Amino acid sequence: MKNKLIIFALIFSIFSVGYLFAEKEMTVLPNWSKLLDPVGNTDNKKYYKRDSKIKFKSSEVLVKFKDNAGDSVKSYAVSSFNGKVLNDLGETGISQVELREGQTVEEAVAEYSTHPDVEYVQPNFIYHASTSPNDPIYNQLWGMNNTGQSVLTATYATNNPGTSNDDMRMESAWDVNTDCSNTIVAVVDSGVNYNHQDLSANMWSSGSCVSDKGVSLGACSNGWDYADNDSNPMDLNGHGTHVAGTIGAEGANGIGVVGVCWTAKIMAVRVLDQSGSGDTATIIKGINFAVRNGAKVLNLSLGGPDYDSAMRSAMANAGSKYDALFVVAAGNDSNDLKSDNTYPCEYDEANILCVAALDQKFQLASFSNYDSSKSRVDIGAPGTNIRSTWAGAEAATSLAFASWTKTTVQGTAWNSANCPPTVLYLSTSCATAIIGTSTSGYSSNTYSVTYAPISITSGADAVTARMNLYLDTESGYDGINMYASTSSVPSIIFSSINKVGSLSGETNGSLIANFEVAAKNCAGSSTCYFGYEFVSDSSVNRAGVAITAFNLITLDVNDLTQYNTINGTSMATPHVTGLATLLRSFNPKFTYSDTIKAIVAGGTTASSLQNITKYGKAANGNGAIRNLEAPTDLSVDVP
């Protein structure tokens, strides 16, 4: 193999080129003192921030007297506090009471609640017409408010347009609360473009954060990067920024989109690399960092088919020790999880909520996993044609494979003849490579190289090779290496033989659509030399390899105005994450258990989710926020 690499380098020198490769409805009597002042502020203005919609008359309360209390008792009770009965509200037993001069609502709630003839007392809340933000792309966010509109940038054709009111009822929920800044929400993903025009104001920071092991890191801005082990969680993929926007893009700022949370504290925890892949250890470190630094809701729009005891343990610990809620994706394999697997969705820890994807008519999206055993996938949420923030400006460049240099030292050659110019293959024929059924698709002891200099956007922050890949070779012995570089010295970025990169070797001829490999060394250049090397040993040949739809994708993270429309349970998950954060911010005393109960109790019964999810419901913001269960450690009566 060493000699072959020397030959490969010499080929590059001869041609003066180089390359480097590569998701029981409940009603309780609220503790109004806690709702008025859930964080113990003496100045209530600290809680009711400019975006909060919870308002009440400052000179009145509503007093519910016990059933045996007559008019004289009511009048005497109110006068004892120097108040005045303005109205009796019919048979409800509730009186509208004017406060004495100088008395606050909080004081009145405390005082009236001590009277033996009073059942409860609450503010006289003010309601508003449905809240609609002024963000210009809001009318495309069907998941927040479905008017039967067509999503103009749709990437999922089914049920576009959808059905009016098949949405999360967020406008009614926003009448109650739009502010999530009392709760830190962690996006455990590919990072976040924290400078984006719709996200920068809602990013988390800390003057004294700690590492995943609890070691002091000093001040932290935006989050942490465990993929590259540094303090900069910038998104070079786009996925994490899209997730963050659905959770907490700034609302009513006259720009772009709006998140479920209009104001937020978004913690970017980068655990997936430029290609959207990450390993167990990296993800666990990210989880530990998030919860040690106060995150109470964590979005995990990621998954895999293998049971992972270590990750499950980390998630369980985060729940039991830090009261952290995980909202996770059901996965995009169209599988029934009764017989197939996807994790972390299938872990049965009480602090995990697993989300399926719904389309614009609240039908299960064609790609979404589900669960006919009704034990793992909990709830559905909007997951198709979701418009949200993106990490930067993308551009795609390619070069017809017929123009690539092809050099065969021995054995079977790379070829694009007998195929469309968008197909590159190494096999006896294009069809053989794609179908993947032959046992003699390529010769023994093959060593063949193909490469090309490809012009890309100069100064790009990230370059990624994206392709559809068919691979049917002898695992561990035959296969491809990918290289990409800006110089004449090739550098490997992917190997199916030695399992370098996100693909663990052989695919047995199956198509991997939109397979991505980071070409890091090409970032900042105007030319990327990209190539493939095929190697086989002396025995057991198979069908070969084929590549279609090849492009080099560049990303400029300095363009802070970008938005994208994509699909997935990864897009459904942050809708529920944002809702969970909204609920926990409404009253920080709520536990993860209280939050899950409210989301489930307030959900919309959806016919498409019956018998394939645990609760048969779609997330409903208005239903959830009006079904908040008081924490069990709080008294109904004001102390």
Secondary structure as UniProt FT lines:
FT   HELIX           2..14
FT   TURN            15..16
FT   HELIX           32..36
FT   TURN            38..39
FT   HELIX           44..46
FT   TURN            50..51
FT   STRAND          55..65
FT   TURN            67..68
FT   HELIX           71..80
FT   TURN            81..82
FT   STRAND          84..88
FT   HELIX           90..92
FT   STRAND          94..98
FT   TURN            101..102
FT   HELIX           105..112
FT   TURN            113..114
FT   TURN            116..117
FT   STRAND          118..126
FT   TURN            136..137
FT   HELIX           138..140
FT   TURN            142..144
FT   TURN            152..153
FT   TURN            158..159
FT   TURN            164..165
FT   HELIX           170..174
FT   TURN            175..176
FT   STRAND          179..189
FT   TURN            194..195
FT   TURN            197..199
FT   HELIX           200..202
FT   STRAND          205..210
FT   TURN            212..213
FT   STRAND          216..221
FT   STRAND          223..225
FT   TURN            226..229
FT   HELIX           239..248
FT   STRAND          263..270
FT   TURN            274..275
FT   HELIX           280..292
FT   TURN            293..294
FT   STRAND          295..300
FT   HELIX           309..322
FT   STRAND          325..329
FT   TURN            337..339
FT   TURN            344..346
FT   TURN            350..351
FT   STRAND          352..358
FT   TURN            360..361
FT   TURN            366..367
FT   TURN            372..373
FT   STRAND          379..382
FT   STRAND          386..389
FT   STRAND          393..397
FT   HELIX           401..403
FT   STRAND          405..410
FT   TURN            417..418
FT   TURN            421..422
FT   STRAND          423..426
FT   HELIX           430..435
FT   TURN            444..445
FT   STRAND          447..455
FT   TURN            458..459
FT   STRAND          462..472
FT   TURN            475..477
FT   STRAND          479..485
FT   STRAND          491..495
FT   TURN            496..499
FT   TURN            508..509
FT   STRAND          511..518
FT   HELIX           520..522
FT   TURN            523..524
FT   STRAND          527..535
FT   STRAND          544..556
FT   TURN            557..558
FT   TURN            560..561
FT   STRAND          563..566
FT   HELIX           569..586
FT   TURN            588..589
FT   HELIX           592..601
FT   STRAND          604..605
FT   HELIX           607..609
FT   TURN            610..612
FT   STRAND          617..618
FT   HELIX           621..625
FT   TURN            632..633
//
